[in-house]
């Protein structure tokens, strides 16, 4: 299971990763987000994120639904004016 590393101050938050990467590919979508019933070893739901790279390869990352929802709550708390109309 992929650990969810939430960085609420995004400006410069990926500098270290970008500097050490062989290449940075900026994708604008589509990013597929899906729920996976029983995706966790405990039987709880997980969330999958998938996107296709220009090379034709596909990246799939998975985390728990609980962590994904916690991240959404934290982002909504940081930007309440944008979360209010959801």
C-alpha positions in Angstrom: 0.0 0.0 0.0 1.3 3.4 -0.9 1.8 5.9 2.0 0.0 9.1 1.5 2.3 12.1 2.0 0.1 15.2 2.1 2.0 18.5 1.7 -0.5 21.4 2.2 2.1 24.1 1.3 2.6 23.0 -2.3 4.9 25.7 -3.6 8.3 24.1 -3.6 7.1 21.0 -1.8 8.4 18.7 -4.6 11.7 20.4 -5.2 13.8 17.5 -3.7 11.9 14.9 -5.8 12.1 17.0 -9.0 15.8 17.6 -8.6 16.6 13.9 -8.1 14.3 12.6 -10.8 15.6 11.4 -14.1 12.7 13.2 -15.8 9.6 15.1 -14.7 6.5 14.5 -16.7 3.7 17.0 -16.0 0.3 15.5 -16.8 -2.9 17.4 -16.9 -5.1 14.4 -17.0 -7.1 12.4 -17.1 -6.4 11.0 -13.7 -8.7 8.1 -12.8 -9.7 7.9 -9.2 -11.5 4.7 -8.2 -12.7 3.0 -5.0 -11.7 -0.6 -4.4 -14.1 -2.5 -2.1 -12.0 -4.5 0.3 -8.8 -3.3 -1.2 -7.0 -3.2 2.1 -5.6 -6.3 3.9 -8.1 -5.5 6.6 -11.0 -5.7 4.2 -11.6 -2.0 4.3 -11.9 0.1 1.1 -9.0 1.6 -0.7 -8.6 4.3 -3.4 -6.7 3.8 -6.6 -5.3 6.6 -8.7 -4.2 5.8 -12.3 -2.9 7.8 -15.2 -1.2 7.0 -18.5 2.2 8.3 -19.3 3.1 9.6 -22.8 5.3 6.5 -23.2 2.2 4.3 -23.1 3.0 3.0 -19.6 0.4 3.3 -16.8 1.0 4.4 -13.3 -1.3 3.0 -10.5 -1.0 4.1 -6.9 -3.2 2.9 -4.0 -3.9 4.2 -0.5 -6.6 3.6 2.1 -9.9 5.3 1.7 -9.5 6.6 5.2 -6.2 8.4 4.4 -7.6 9.7 1.1 -10.7 11.2 3.0 -8.4 12.6 5.7 -6.4 14.4 3.0 -9.5 15.8 1.4 -10.7 17.1 4.8 -7.3 18.7 5.4 -7.4 20.4 2.0 -11.0 21.6 2.5 -9.9 23.1 5.9 -7.1 25.0 4.2 -9.3 26.3 1.4 -12.8 26.6 3.0 -14.0 29.1 0.4 -13.4 26.6 -2.4 -14.8 23.6 -0.4 -18.0 25.4 0.5 -19.8 24.9 -2.8 -19.0 21.2 -3.2 
